[in-house]
């Protein structure tokens, strides 16, 4: 008979009454769900069930109101009609300023994109190890990785007590996580349609377009040069949108993103089906991590030596994190382990 530990010992108070084994606010076989009138914040070992009071409801209402106000302001700026000349001039000026700011931000992002990608990838893998290994890491370690893992996975909803507004269970959350991305895709399609309509009527929105068009007709040489440039851009447009996949690598290593994607899938999704919950699973993941480390060291795929060194550090750190998981797995097999402060500090340092 397998005896499963609670994900967080603070959630399970124990006792002889099988109907009252969980702490206040928690329920379920492993005390990993929230009871009635309690809302979940976080996930996994860092899950906390907060009582639904006026403060929790006010927090959710304020966050939702801010999000709606931001979207309303953006729509008002782009869709408002019937503006006067001064208002149109002011709107064009602000649009140019916003465009310059976005362009500057995009350039800075491209500069640091490899570092950001390496950090995101590391925390995406580390944040899923507890679920993949079916292993309870020390609370301090999991508190650190869960926060960063939630950020890089864009899982901000888990940190909002939405259960205080509407009852939430596993099936309702699964439905929301499935339908919300589809809804956002439809919203983005509508946005693209409206953008195309505004582009077709750009001469009415910005009279400067007419003067620019007339000057183009006067300068045949400039018109011909821009025509050649436009044709070249059209030929290259099919791959320009995919530049974020290969721009960080050397030209000879343009395919390396495929290997990186397979590595992430292997260290997360594939391991779930490989002798789950055993030390052999952790050992196999360490072999995969060490093999990937050798590939990174041999190929040196990035355009900068600093990026290559940074990726090696991330791979070594991931390997030692898995080694730490193997130590906890070996220690927890056959005994119920009581966490010690030294174990927690060791995990956080690694």
VMD Tcl script that draws the C-alpha trace (Angstrom):
set ca {
  {0.00 0.00 0.00}
  {1.36 3.39 -1.01}
  {1.04 6.19 1.53}
  {1.06 9.61 -0.13}
  {2.31 12.66 1.74}
  {0.48 15.95 1.77}
  {1.95 18.49 -0.63}
  {2.38 20.86 2.30}
  {2.58 19.46 5.87}
  {0.93 22.62 7.17}
  {-2.25 21.65 5.31}
  {-2.62 18.30 7.11}
  {-3.18 18.31 10.86}
  {-3.81 14.55 11.06}
  {-5.88 12.76 13.67}
  {-8.05 9.68 14.05}
  {-11.14 11.14 12.38}
  {-10.88 10.49 8.64}
  {-13.36 13.29 7.91}
  {-11.29 15.91 9.73}
  {-7.66 15.39 8.69}
  {-7.07 18.74 6.97}
  {-6.35 22.12 8.49}
  {-8.99 24.83 8.43}
  {-9.81 25.92 4.89}
  {-8.33 22.84 3.18}
  {-10.05 19.73 1.87}
  {-9.51 16.76 -0.44}
  {-7.55 13.51 -0.13}
  {-4.19 15.35 0.09}
  {-5.61 18.58 1.56}
  {-4.64 20.26 -1.72}
  {-7.99 21.97 -2.40}
  {-9.79 24.83 -0.71}
  {-12.96 24.40 1.30}
  {-16.15 26.44 0.96}
  {-15.73 30.20 1.61}
  {-11.98 29.92 1.00}
  {-10.06 30.94 -2.13}
  {-6.85 29.42 -3.47}
  {-3.76 31.58 -3.98}
  {-0.73 29.94 -5.58}
  {-0.45 26.29 -6.57}
  {1.25 23.08 -5.55}
  {3.18 23.19 -2.29}
  {2.84 26.98 -2.10}
  {-0.97 26.79 -2.25}
  {-2.70 28.78 0.49}
  {-6.42 28.94 1.14}
  {-7.45 32.43 2.23}
  {-10.79 33.08 3.85}
  {-13.13 35.09 1.62}
  {-13.73 38.37 3.41}
  {-14.30 41.92 2.24}
  {-10.56 42.52 1.74}
  {-10.15 39.57 -0.63}
  {-13.20 40.51 -2.67}
  {-12.06 44.14 -2.82}
  {-8.60 43.05 -4.04}
  {-10.07 41.00 -6.88}
  {-12.50 43.78 -7.81}
  {-9.70 46.37 -7.93}
  {-7.46 44.17 -10.11}
  {-10.29 43.39 -12.54}
  {-11.30 47.07 -12.67}
  {-7.73 48.17 -13.45}
  {-7.46 45.63 -16.28}
  {-10.78 46.76 -17.76}
  {-9.81 50.44 -17.49}
  {-6.53 49.81 -19.30}
  {-8.28 48.02 -22.17}
  {-10.95 50.73 -22.30}
  {-8.31 53.47 -22.50}
  {-6.50 51.68 -25.33}
  {-9.71 51.22 -27.30}
  {-10.70 54.84 -26.72}
  {-7.38 56.07 -28.11}
  {-7.62 54.03 -31.30}
  {-11.33 53.94 -32.03}
  {-12.58 57.36 -30.98}
  {-14.03 59.26 -33.94}
  {-15.13 62.78 -34.64}
  {-12.06 64.47 -33.19}
  {-11.21 68.07 -33.96}
  {-8.02 69.14 -35.70}
  {-6.21 69.91 -32.42}
  {-7.27 66.60 -30.95}
  {-6.18 64.74 -34.07}
  {-2.79 66.46 -34.00}
  {-2.36 65.63 -30.32}
  {-3.37 62.02 -30.95}
  {-0.87 61.69 -33.83}
  {1.88 63.18 -31.68}
  {1.19 60.78 -28.84}
  {1.00 57.87 -31.28}
  {4.44 58.75 -32.67}
  {5.85 59.02 -29.14}
  {4.35 55.66 -28.21}
  {5.72 54.13 -31.42}
  {9.22 55.42 -30.65}
  {9.01 54.09 -27.10}
  {7.87 50.68 -28.35}
  {10.67 50.62 -30.93}
  {13.28 51.46 -28.28}
  {11.91 48.77 -25.97}
  {11.97 46.23 -28.80}
  {15.62 47.02 -29.55}
  {16.58 46.57 -25.89}
  {14.62 43.32 -25.76}
  {16.45 41.99 -28.82}
  {19.75 42.86 -27.14}
  {18.98 40.87 -23.99}
  {16.69 38.28 -25.59}
  {19.12 35.32 -25.26}
  {19.62 35.93 -21.52}
  {15.88 36.31 -20.92}
  {15.18 33.14 -22.92}
  {17.75 31.12 -20.95}
  {16.36 32.30 -17.59}
  {12.76 31.66 -18.65}
  {13.61 28.17 -19.88}
  {15.45 27.30 -16.68}
  {12.60 28.32 -14.38}
  {10.00 26.67 -16.60}
  {11.79 23.34 -16.19}
  {12.62 23.77 -12.49}
  {9.10 24.96 -11.66}
  {7.65 21.71 -13.02}
  {10.06 19.28 -11.34}
  {7.90 18.83 -8.25}
  {4.95 17.79 -10.41}
  {7.03 15.62 -12.74}
  {8.93 13.80 -9.98}
  {5.88 13.56 -7.67}
  {8.19 14.92 -4.99}
  {7.65 17.45 -2.23}
  {10.60 19.82 -2.20}
  {11.36 21.87 0.94}
  {8.91 24.72 1.40}
  {11.49 27.51 1.06}
  {12.83 26.05 -2.18}
  {9.36 25.59 -3.63}
  {8.34 29.10 -2.55}
  {11.21 30.56 -4.61}
  {10.73 28.40 -7.70}
  {6.92 28.66 -7.71}
  {6.98 32.46 -7.79}
  {9.48 32.64 -10.66}
  {7.83 29.68 -12.39}
  {4.45 31.40 -12.26}
  {5.94 34.58 -13.73}
  {7.76 32.93 -16.64}
  {4.71 30.74 -17.34}
  {2.47 33.85 -17.30}
  {0.26 32.16 -14.70}
  {-0.77 35.34 -12.88}
  {-4.32 34.09 -12.36}
  {-3.11 31.65 -9.71}
  {-2.07 34.54 -7.47}
  {-5.52 36.20 -7.53}
  {-8.19 34.86 -5.12}
  {-10.85 34.47 -7.81}
  {-12.59 31.82 -5.73}
  {-14.09 34.60 -3.62}
  {-16.11 35.83 -6.62}
  {-17.19 32.53 -8.17}
  {-16.84 28.95 -6.87}
  {-13.76 27.36 -8.41}
  {-12.89 23.69 -8.66}
  {-10.63 21.64 -10.91}
  {-13.15 21.35 -13.76}
  {-14.08 25.04 -13.78}
  {-10.40 26.01 -13.77}
  {-9.70 23.57 -16.61}
  {-12.58 25.08 -18.60}
  {-11.29 28.61 -17.96}
  {-7.71 27.76 -18.94}
  {-9.05 26.23 -22.16}
  {-11.56 28.89 -23.21}
  {-9.71 32.08 -22.21}
  {-6.84 31.59 -24.72}
  {-9.38 30.89 -27.48}
  {-11.26 34.06 -26.55}
  {-8.05 36.12 -26.62}
  {-7.21 34.71 -30.05}
  {-10.60 35.91 -31.35}
  {-10.03 39.34 -29.78}
  {-6.65 39.55 -31.50}
  {-8.24 38.63 -34.84}
  {-10.76 41.45 -34.40}
  {-7.89 43.80 -33.55}
  {-6.06 42.85 -36.75}
  {-9.22 43.44 -38.78}
  {-9.74 46.89 -37.26}
  {-6.08 47.73 -37.81}
  {-6.38 46.83 -41.50}
  {-9.48 49.01 -41.85}
  {-7.68 51.96 -40.24}
  {-4.70 51.40 -42.52}
  {-6.89 51.58 -45.61}
  {-8.28 54.91 -44.39}
  {-4.95 56.30 -43.24}
  {-5.10 59.20 -45.72}
  {-8.25 60.47 -43.99}
  {-6.84 60.01 -40.50}
  {-3.47 61.56 -41.34}
  {-3.45 64.15 -44.19}
  {0.34 63.96 -44.28}
  {-0.03 60.69 -46.15}
  {-1.40 62.56 -49.19}
  {1.53 64.97 -49.34}
  {3.95 62.08 -48.97}
  {2.25 60.23 -51.82}
  {2.42 63.28 -54.08}
  {6.12 63.78 -53.35}
  {6.69 60.15 -54.22}
  {5.24 60.69 -57.67}
  {7.62 63.62 -58.24}
  {10.80 61.69 -57.45}
  {11.00 58.73 -59.84}
  {14.44 57.64 -58.65}
  {13.35 57.46 -55.02}
  {10.18 55.69 -56.04}
  {12.14 53.08 -57.97}
  {14.58 52.53 -55.09}
  {11.77 52.08 -52.59}
  {10.01 49.74 -54.99}
  {13.09 47.50 -55.14}
  {13.38 47.59 -51.36}
  {9.72 46.71 -51.00}
  {10.08 43.71 -53.31}
  {13.05 42.45 -51.32}
  {11.13 42.85 -48.07}
  {8.23 40.89 -49.51}
  {10.55 38.03 -50.38}
  {11.98 38.07 -46.86}
  {8.67 38.63 -45.04}
  {7.96 34.92 -44.78}
  {10.85 34.39 -42.36}
  {11.16 37.85 -40.75}
  {8.36 37.12 -38.29}
  {10.26 34.02 -37.13}
  {13.47 35.92 -36.41}
  {13.06 35.57 -32.65}
  {13.62 31.82 -33.07}
  {17.04 31.97 -34.74}
  {18.37 35.53 -34.30}
  {20.17 34.59 -31.05}
  {22.17 31.81 -32.71}
  {25.00 31.79 -35.18}
  {23.96 31.27 -38.83}
  {25.41 27.75 -38.85}
  {23.24 26.86 -35.83}
  {19.92 28.16 -37.19}
  {18.29 24.81 -36.33}
  {19.27 24.87 -32.65}
  {15.88 26.14 -31.47}
  {14.42 22.79 -32.58}
  {16.86 20.99 -30.29}
  {16.07 23.40 -27.44}
  {12.34 22.78 -27.82}
  {12.85 19.00 -27.79}
  {15.04 19.35 -24.70}
  {12.34 21.24 -22.79}
  {9.68 18.75 -23.84}
  {11.90 15.86 -22.82}
  {12.60 17.30 -19.36}
  {8.93 18.03 -18.67}
  {6.29 16.21 -20.70}
  {8.26 13.08 -21.62}
  {9.42 12.36 -18.06}
  {5.83 12.16 -16.82}
  {5.45 8.81 -18.62}
  {8.84 7.40 -17.58}
  {8.62 5.33 -14.34}
  {6.94 8.24 -12.53}
  {7.65 8.81 -8.87}
  {10.84 6.74 -8.77}
  {14.53 7.54 -8.39}
  {15.13 6.05 -11.85}
  {13.04 8.85 -13.32}
  {15.30 11.46 -11.72}
  {18.44 9.62 -12.86}
  {17.19 9.47 -16.44}
  {16.44 13.22 -16.38}
  {19.99 13.85 -15.12}
  {21.35 11.83 -18.06}
  {19.26 13.91 -20.46}
  {20.42 17.13 -18.80}
  {24.08 16.06 -18.95}
  {23.72 15.14 -22.64}
  {22.20 18.54 -23.40}
  {25.05 20.16 -21.48}
  {27.56 18.39 -23.72}
  {25.71 19.58 -26.83}
  {25.75 23.19 -25.60}
  {29.47 22.97 -24.78}
  {30.38 21.41 -28.11}
  {28.20 23.44 -30.47}
  {28.46 26.88 -28.80}
  {25.34 27.97 -30.68}
  {24.92 31.59 -29.54}
  {26.31 34.59 -31.39}
  {28.16 35.78 -28.28}
  {30.61 33.87 -26.09}
  {28.97 35.43 -23.04}
  {25.62 33.88 -24.00}
  {27.32 30.50 -24.45}
  {28.88 30.75 -20.99}
  {25.60 31.87 -19.46}
  {23.75 28.92 -20.99}
  {26.38 26.52 -19.61}
  {25.88 27.96 -16.12}
  {22.11 27.44 -16.46}
  {22.62 23.83 -17.58}
  {25.00 23.08 -14.70}
  {22.60 24.66 -12.22}
  {19.73 22.58 -13.60}
  {21.84 19.42 -13.27}
  {22.61 20.11 -9.61}
  {18.96 20.92 -8.96}
  {18.10 17.47 -10.28}
  {20.88 15.99 -8.15}
  {19.28 17.67 -5.14}
  {15.93 16.16 -6.15}
  {17.57 12.73 -6.36}
  {18.93 13.14 -2.82}
  {15.49 14.05 -1.48}
  {13.89 11.20 -3.42}
  {16.35 8.67 -1.98}
  {15.84 10.07 1.49}
  {12.05 10.12 1.31}
  {11.65 6.59 -0.09}
  {10.73 4.22 2.72}
  {10.41 6.89 5.40}
  {8.35 9.95 6.15}
  {10.92 12.72 6.14}
  {10.65 15.68 8.47}
  {12.08 18.76 6.83}
  {15.07 20.34 8.47}
  {16.27 23.88 8.11}
  {19.57 22.74 6.62}
  {17.78 20.81 3.86}
  {15.74 23.87 2.92}
  {18.76 26.20 2.88}
  {20.77 23.72 0.79}
  {17.98 23.50 -1.82}
  {17.58 27.27 -2.07}
  {21.35 27.77 -2.49}
  {21.46 25.18 -5.30}
}
mol new
graphics top color blue
foreach p $ca { graphics top sphere $p radius 0.5 }
foreach p [lrange $ca 0 end-1] q [lrange $ca 1 end] { graphics top cylinder $p $q radius 0.2 }
display resetview
